[in-house]
Amino acid sequence: MGGDISVPDRKTVRIREQWYESALGADVAVVGSGSVRRKVVVHNYDRKGKLQLENKLKIFAGTLGEGGAREKTFREIRGLKEFKNIIFPMDNPEQPDPRNDNRYCIFCDLPREFVQKYCVLGKAVGRADFTLHSRVVAALNIAEVMKTVNRYFSGMISCVTPAAFYINPENGDVRVFIEYLLYYDPAQVDGGEDYLLCGSGSRTLKEEDLVKFEAYTIFRLLCVDNPYDGRDTLIQFPLLSATALNQINSGKYGFIFSGYWNQYSEHIGKEAYQRWRNIPSGLRSLLEAELNRKQGEGQYKTTDEWLAYMRMLRDCLVLENGQFRLCDPDVPSQVLFLQTGDYRIPVKPRKAVYWYHVGMPEDQFENGIVAGINADGYVENYSHIQWDISKPAAAIKLESRQSIKPEEGMRIDIGGKVLYVICGGNSIQPAFDTGSLAEPLKLMEVQEVDQENDRDRQRGGGS
């Protein structure tokens, strides 16, 4: 490590013979002075934090080694698809802080346009320019990250703080600083006021802690408001001090849209209530159950299951009259859906059937997309697989790049996986395996046509 990185002062830094100048202060970002304008972030830890991070990251890198022969470098790890949303330290992770011999600087490469476009989770949720489409994509990306964290860092998580999560409100992309989850540092956990913090370093967090934070964050993304700050907490805590926020986010007053006494305030919660009612009923039930569950009590859904639910949520996102909204497949309607297992995809323009819908490897399909629905409501075969389609009066073979108008009762066989065409509110329970949900999602790019005119929540004042 010696000599590769040095920080002679807080305005400049040298990394592998290249000098950089501070853009927003060395603790936020450092911008290269050469033609390639790399950006890194500088985080500062005490000796205990440095040693804990070193040990945990070494264990993690060792598990990814090739047959145990060697540890993978973080440069190699960053190139793996399953870690695309995680920001790791550079391979020479720490150097003494020149201002304090007991502190150490850790450096992380930043994605392009990170400083300009990303903001911390606790502040992103209230952004008026954060559209419904991007919020749903962000919820899905967070579910994907939580599954990866639980899988590869189980037994090593000390804290889940919004300060670790950054979102690009333009497209819902999420990036996570992994070291914030591996070591609890009170000086670095703040990621926005009025937000849940899981853990304080006194114990190792479990999957149920990750799930609690995930459900809380999904609610905040979709409803903007705090799921625990209702009518009675408004009266009891008129001032949002740090102590009040800790009491509110403890969840002991209950979820605001349940039958508990701490229900929502009509004065400040009308928009949140309308957003809550717009969420598909199945997901509302899951969120209510998790947000009312006490630590260590009751059964919780796993991170794998929450990833599946967020994929289902994205399936419910439809474009109508130039705006995105969420449809509910459990409500009786004349809308047609493609059902495969628990997934129901509305037959609406710009919707897609993905690899995980048919239980096949993602790399078998271009961009992971098996089929798409065009503006005329036809289902197009984007795969290289010949489909077998049956309906009461006919049997059809559908080749690659051909399309067909779906009809209720139609059965579409894609390589042995069957999609049924049903009407909203109906459901078929097929007796076959719908495939693994264990792989990360490849998102289809969809252009947002219109933006929500959300506003930040204001706590009531006056007499």
HELIX and SHEET records of a PDB file:
HELIX    1   1 ARG A   47  THR A   63  1                                  17    
HELIX    2   2 PHE A   74  ARG A   78  1                                   5    
HELIX    3   3 LYS A   81  PHE A   83  5                                   3    
HELIX    4   4 PHE A  114  LYS A  117  1                                   4    
HELIX    5   5 LEU A  121  ALA A  124  1                                   4    
HELIX    6   6 LEU A  132  TYR A  152  1                                  21    
HELIX    7   7 PRO A  162  ALA A  164  5                                   3    
HELIX    8   8 ILE A  178  LEU A  182  1                                   5    
HELIX    9   9 PRO A  186  GLN A  188  5                                   3    
HELIX   10  10 GLU A  207  CYS A  223  1                                  17    
HELIX   11  11 ARG A  231  GLN A  236  1                                   6    
HELIX   12  12 ALA A  242  ASN A  249  1                                   8    
HELIX   13  13 GLU A  266  ASN A  278  1                                  13    
HELIX   14  14 SER A  281  ASN A  292  1                                  12    
HELIX   15  15 THR A  303  ASP A  315  1                                  13    
HELIX   16  16 TRP A  355  HIS A  357  5                                   3    
HELIX   17  17 GLU A  362  GLN A  364  5                                   3    
HELIX   18  18 GLU A  366  GLY A  368  5                                   3    
SHEET    1   A 7 ILE A   5  SER A   6  0                                        
SHEET    2   A 7 THR A  12  ILE A  15 -1                                        
SHEET    3   A 7 GLN A  18  SER A  22 -1                                        
SHEET    4   A 7 VAL A  30  GLY A  32 -1                                        
SHEET    5   A 7 LYS A  39  ASP A  46 -1                                        
SHEET    6   A 7 ASN A 100  ASP A 109 -1                                        
SHEET    7   A 7 PRO A  89  ASP A  97 -1                                        
SHEET    1   B 4 ILE A  86  ILE A  87  0                                        
SHEET    2   B 4 ASP A 173  PHE A 177  1                                        
SHEET    3   B 4 PHE A 165  ASN A 168 -1                                        
SHEET    4   B 4 CYS A 119  VAL A 120 -1                                        
SHEET    1   C 2 LEU A 317  GLU A 320  0                                        
SHEET    2   C 2 GLN A 323  LEU A 326 -1                                        
SHEET    1   D 6 TYR A 343  PRO A 346  0                                        
SHEET    2   D 6 LEU A 336  THR A 340 -1                                        
SHEET    3   D 6 LYS A 417  CYS A 423 -1                                        
SHEET    4   D 6 ARG A 411  ILE A 414 -1                                        
SHEET    5   D 6 TRP A 387  LYS A 391 -1                                        
SHEET    6   D 6 ALA A 394  LEU A 398 -1                                        
SHEET    1   E 4 ALA A 352  TYR A 354  0                                        
SHEET    2   E 4 ILE A 369  ILE A 373 -1                                        
SHEET    3   E 4 VAL A 379  ASN A 381 -1                                        
SHEET    4   E 4 SER A 403  ILE A 404 -1                                        
END                                                                             
